[in-house]
């Protein structure tokens, strides 16, 4: 089994799980399952964050368009000179 580091990749954890099955040593399996669950949760949270970011970008674009319309309307209404 590989050493445990803070930034282990999911494929390495799955490789360790396969190794457990191959050797019929299931002692570390509960910890590996927990590690995979944590990684999956982090990935899902990252996807949610990206979704929220892109929603915010779209909202910002809509607000900028609205601002420009209001500025144009203000220019038309304000007396020149």
C-alpha angles and dihedrals in degrees: 000000000000123000119267115251132169094250103044116159122239092238090059092052091049089048089054090049090052089049089054090053093046094051094036089233103137097167095104094039096095091054092046092050089051090049091052090048091053091048091049091050091051091050092050091048089050091052091050090050091051091048091050091048094053091045088053091050091053091048090050091052090051091049091049090052090049090049092052091050090051091048091051091049091049091051091051093049098044116090114246118235 
